[in-house]
Amino acid sequence: MGQIKDMGLPFINNYNKNTYKASNQNWSIAQNDKGFLYFGNNDGLLEFDGSYWELYPLPKRTILRSILAKGDTIFAGAFEEIGYYVPGTDGKMHFHSLVHLIPEYFRAFDEIWKIHNTSSGIVFQSFRFLFVFNNHQIKVIEPFSSFTQSFLVNGNAYVIDRKKGLFRMGARGLELVFSDPLFQRTEIRSLLYRGADELLLGTSTEGLYILKNKALETWPSPVNNKLKTYELFSGIALSENFYAFGTVQNGLYITDRNGRIYQHINRSKGLQNNTILSLFEDRHYNLWMGLDN
């Protein structure tokens, strides 16, 4: 088993809701070309320029679950709302809805949980549909059962269909990658690239699996039992060949590519809360965590 570092904890800067003056939950994180940080907050789009915070609520005051930065445009998804924020002549961010481009039959789509920038366009994912925005048009992709999660890995968009399994978005639509009862038993919380056509699947309750050559096997790593015990919620690949895994019950684990635990940070070590809803590494290699409370 790898030893967890207890000495030399990194510098942790906690921003509480009294500082940024918005809700306690931050569901997604992005950074624009200027280096500004953006957060999908319960109260709307939260902007941080390094010194000051600004909140931009959605027109219907709904929870902003997902965001994506492309240049200075911030794409946004919420309850039965998709669109984008752009800076106006006043320097403020202004929201433009894209719902009018969706055929009326598909407008009851519930929450948008993820947004991805793909070669086919901007993909908005809800449990009920995928919306692909390109050239001022929206294409709708329906699931076989329901979509549970989606991920962008090496420029490819992947989506989980609860009954059918893992699909990749291609030029002709969804292409089945792998089917297994695992996708019905548990939630897939992360999907990470390991090279040579190898993917690392993170589940909420069964730990980590490697998918290679159409075969799924448990990843025998020191971090695996920790993620099973404390329930994985979020995971990203970091620079310098590290991974970051956020849990529901015990904060953050940082590991090397072999799953050896390099660092564990939780409430007793400086975080405000043990549930990590979102993770993001900025261009200066700072790791941002959107917490539950």
N, C-alpha and C positions, 0 to 999 in steps of 0.2 A: 504494500500500500504506500502511496506517496504521502509525504509529510506535508501538512498544511502550514503555511507561514503564519505565525502569530506575531512575530516581530516585524517592525518596519512596515506597518500598514500604510497604504497610500493616503495622500491628502484627500479628504472627503469634504466637499462643500455642500451642505444641505440647504435647499431653498424651500422654505415652508410656504404654505398658502397665504400667510400674512405678508410675506415678502412679494410674491407675484400677484397677489390679489385676485385669485380665481379658485376654482374647486380643488379638492384634494387629489382627485384621480387624473393621471396623465397616461393616455392609452397608446400614443404613438409619438415618434420624434423624427425630425428631419432638419436638414441644414441647407440654406440656399447658397447661391454663388458668392454672395457678399460675406458669408460666414455667420449670418444670423441663425439662431436656433429657433425651431418652431415645435410646439407641443400640441397634440390633440387632447384637449382638456374637456372635462364635463361642461364647462361654461363656454367653450368655443376655441378659437385659435389663439394660442399664447405665443407671443414673440419675445425673444430675448436677444439684445444686441451686444451683450457682454457687460452692460451696465444697467440698462433700464428694461422693464417689462411692459408689454402692451397686450391687452386682450381685445380680440375681435370676435364677438358672438356671431353665430349663424342667424339668419333672419328669423327662423322659427325657434331660436333659443334651445336647440336640441344638443345632445352630447356629441362632441366631435370625436369619433372613434378612430379614424384613420386619416393620415396625411402623407403626401409625397411631394418632395421639392424637385422642380425641374427649372433650372435657371432661377428667375425671381418669382416664378409661379408656384403656388402651393395648392396642389390638388387636395380636395377634402371630401370625406364621406361620413354621413351620419344617418339617422333614421329617415329612410325614404327621401334622402337628399344626396345628390352628388354635384360637384362643381369645383370651382377653383377661386383662390384669392390672388389678386394681382395688385401691385402698388399703384396708387393713383397719383395725380399731380400734387395732391396734398401730402404725399409721403406716407399715407395710411394704406392699410390693406383693405381691399374691397372685394366682396364675394359675388361671384356670378354662377347662377345655377345652370345645370345641364339637364335637369329633369325633363324639360320640354322636348328634348331630343329622344327620350325613351318612349316607345309605343305605349299607349295608355294601359294596355292589358298587363304590362310588366311593371307598373309603377308602385305596386304594393310589394316592395322588396325587403322591407324591414331594415336592419342595420347594415351598413357597409363596414366590414372588418379589416380589409386590407386593400391597398392600392399599389400597383406595380407599373413601372415604365418598361415596356417591351417593344420589340420590333414591330408588333402588330398595332401598337397604340397604348394608351393608358388603360389599364385593366382595373376596374372596381369590382371587388368580390363581396357578395352577401351570401347568406346561407341558401338563398333561393335562386340567384342568377349571377352570372358574370356579365358585366357591361364593358365593352371594348370601345373606347372613344378615339376616333381617328378621322382627320379631315372633316371635322364638324358633324360627324355622324356617329351614331351609337349602334353597335351590333350586340345582340343579346344571345348569350349561350346558357342553355338550361342544363341542370344536372340530371343524372339518372334517378337519384334519390334526393340528396341535399348536399351542398358544399359545406364542409366543416372548417377548412383552413386553406390558405394559399401561401406560396413562397416564391421569391425570385432567387434562383441559384445559377450563377455564371451566365446571367442574361436570359435564362429560360424561366418561364412562369410555370409553376406546378400547382395543382389544385387537388384536394382530397375530396372524393365522393364517398360518402359514408358507407354505401353498400358495395360499390364497385372497386374502390381503391385509389391508387395514385395515378394522376393523369398529367401529361405535359401539354402545354398549349403550342400547337404547331400551325403552319400555314393553312391546313385544312380543318382546324378546330382542335378538339381534345383528342389526344392519343394516349391510350392506356399504357402505363409503364409497368405497374405491378399491382396485383390483387392479392389480398390476404385477409383472414379473419381479424387480424390486428386492428384494421381500420374501423371495424365495428365494435371492438372491445374497449377501445380507449381513444383519447384525443391525440392527434399529432400536433405538438406544440412548436417544433422547430425542424427545419430541413436544411442541412449544411453540406457543402461540397468537401469531399476528401480526396479528389483527384482520381484519374484513371477510371472514369465512369463509376465512381463510388460515392454514395450518398450516406450521410449520417442522419437517421431519423430520431427525433426526440419525442417521447410520449409523455403524457401527463402522469401516468401511474405505473408504467412498466419499464421506465428507464430508456436507454439508448440502444438503437439497432443499426447495423450496417447493411445497406442494400447494395449488392454487387452481383453482376452476372445473373440477374433474375432470382437471386436468393437472398433471404433475410436471416441475419443471425445476430444474437445479442453481442453488444460491444463489451468485451471483458476489460473494463477499465475501473480505476479506483473511484471515479466520480459516480459511477452508475448506481450503486446502492444509495448514495446520498440523494440522487434525483428521484429514485423510486420512493424513498421515505418521505421526502419533503415536497414532492409534486412539482415537476417542471412546468413552468408557464411560458418562458421566453428563452430564446437562444440565438446567438449570432457568432459569426467567425470574426475574430479580431486580426489586426495586423501582427506580423512577427509569429504567425502560426499558433495563435492561441484561440481558445473558445471562451465565451462567457455564457453562463447558464443562470437564468433567474428563476427562483422557486416561489411557491406560494407561502411556504411556512418558515423558510430559513435563509432568506437573503440570496446572495450572489456567490457562485463558484466560478473561478477562472482556472482553466486547465490548459495543458499543452495539447499537442495533436494526438497524444497517446492516452489522454484522459487523466493524466496525473494532476492532482489538485495543486495549483500554484498558490492560490489565495482564496480565502473564504471570508466574506464580509457580510455581517448581518446587523441586527439592531444593537446587539451588545458591543459591536465593534464600530459603531458610528452612524449606521443608517437610521432614518426616522421610522422605517417600517420594514417588515420582513417579506412582503409580497412585491415582486418585481413584475409590473405589467408590461414594460417595454424597455428595450435596450438599443443604444445607438453609439457608435464610435465616430467622433467628429474628425475634421481634417487635421487637428493637432493631436490626435490619438487620445483625447480625453474620452472616458466612458461615461455616458449619461444613462441614468436609470429613472424611468417613470414609475413612481410607487403608487400603491393602492391607497395610502393614507398619509 
